[in-house]
Amino acid sequence: MSDDGYTLAEALAAIVMIGLAIGGLAQAAHVIGRLQERSAAGVQAQARSLALQQGLDRHLQAIEPVWSDRGGAQTSSRSAVLPCGHGATCRLDLERSADGERLNLRDGRGRQRSLALGPTRRARFEYVDDDGVHEAWPPAVVPRRTLRAIAVVDGERPLAVGRIWQVQPGPCVFDSVSGECRSAL
């Protein structure tokens, strides 16, 4: 072997090795890009889920206690109209739009808010009381019940569950016949 330079075979071997290294780097960059996209999508989904839960919680804070035998609630698997104080009604609607499903909220003052649910098959409401989960409220049962929560569900997976707070007057006497706390004043 002479010291004058490289043979053709040595030069081709070096070019092949450089090509393999560049190909490996390009593949690694592609894999890292896909991982970043998945990670960003996961962060967006978590942010959307948090916004949905907070929006539902905030909206249901204004809802008055809803009893099965008093009326005032008109619900289905896609909408709910509930009493929210001073004779006003609050509304929750699920709507399919071009960018997926949305939860539309309207409070007793007429203010509206819309929250994205993200990619869902077909979201629906479920209504929770002490005895279980129902597709509509009030359930078709005789004993008096109170609505405890409203869940937004996609298939079998809950997307958000908003609790309806039960407000009782401070000084009260429990009436065992009506099942209510009556004002002691």
Stockholm file with secondary structure:
# STOCKHOLM 1.0

chainA/1-185         MSDDGYTLAEALAAIVMIGLAIGGLAQAAHVIGRLQERSAAGVQAQARSLALQQGLDRHLQAIEPVWSDRGGAQTSSRSAVLPCGHGATCRLDLERSADGERLNLRDGRGRQRSLALGPTRRARFEYVDDDGVHEAWPPAVVPRRTLRAIAVVDGERPLAVGRIWQVQPGPCVFDSVSGECRSAL
#=GR chainA/1-185 SS CCSSCCCHHHHHHHHHHHHHHHHHHHHHHHHHHHHHHHHHHHHHHHHHHHHHHHHHHHHHTTCCCCBTTTCCCEECSSEEEEECSTTCEEEEEEEEETTEEEEEEECTTCCEEEEEEESCSCEEEEEEETTEEESSSSCSCSSCCBCCEEEEEETTEEEEEEECCCCCCSSEEEETTTTEEEECC
#=GC SS_cons         CCSSCCCHHHHHHHHHHHHHHHHHHHHHHHHHHHHHHHHHHHHHHHHHHHHHHHHHHHHHTTCCCCBTTTCCCEECSSEEEEECSTTCEEEEEEEEETTEEEEEEECTTCCEEEEEEESCSCEEEEEEETTEEESSSSCSCSSCCBCCEEEEEETTEEEEEEECCCCCCSSEEEETTTTEEEECC
//
